[in-house]
Amino acid sequence: VEEELLDEEMDQDAEAAAPRLRSTITSTKKQKEAQEDDLHEAFAEYGEIKNLHLNLDRRTGFVKGYALLEYGNKKEAQDAIDALN
């Protein structure tokens, strides 16, 4: 499993008007039969997953081999990378 930390994104919270930092990682070398639930289970122990995107091949319907996971902060994302890389 390879993970890579992408740039942090600023997200404006409408109620508190305070920025929240979020970090997204790319997890590569996924088996084509991988399911969202499997990935969520594997990565959830390192922090709350805000978003998980599993890109599918239109022709086959199988996973293209990577997933994007968004954590609430950089520490959670880095913990997942360190543990699963």
RATAWO-V33575 format. One line per field, one symbol per residue. phi: phi as a letter, one per 20 degrees, with the letter a starting at -180 (. if undefined). psi: psi as a letter, one per 20 degrees, with the letter a starting at -180 (. if undefined). burial: I if it has 24 or more other ideal C-beta (glycine too) atoms within 12 Angstrom, else O. A space follows every 50 residues. Layout:
phi->???
psi->???
burial->???
This chain:
phi->.dcbeegfdeceeffeldfdeccdddddmeffegdggffgffeffeqfee bccdfdfffeneffobcdcddfbffffffffffdf
psi->ppqpprqqqpppohgikpqppqppqporlqqijqqghgggghihiirpoh qppopqphghjrpijrqppprhrhggghggghhi.
burial->IOIOIOOOOOOOOOOOOOOOOIIIIIIOOIOOOIOOOOIIOOIOOIIOII OIOIOOOOOOOOIOOIIIIIIIIIOIIOIIIOOIO
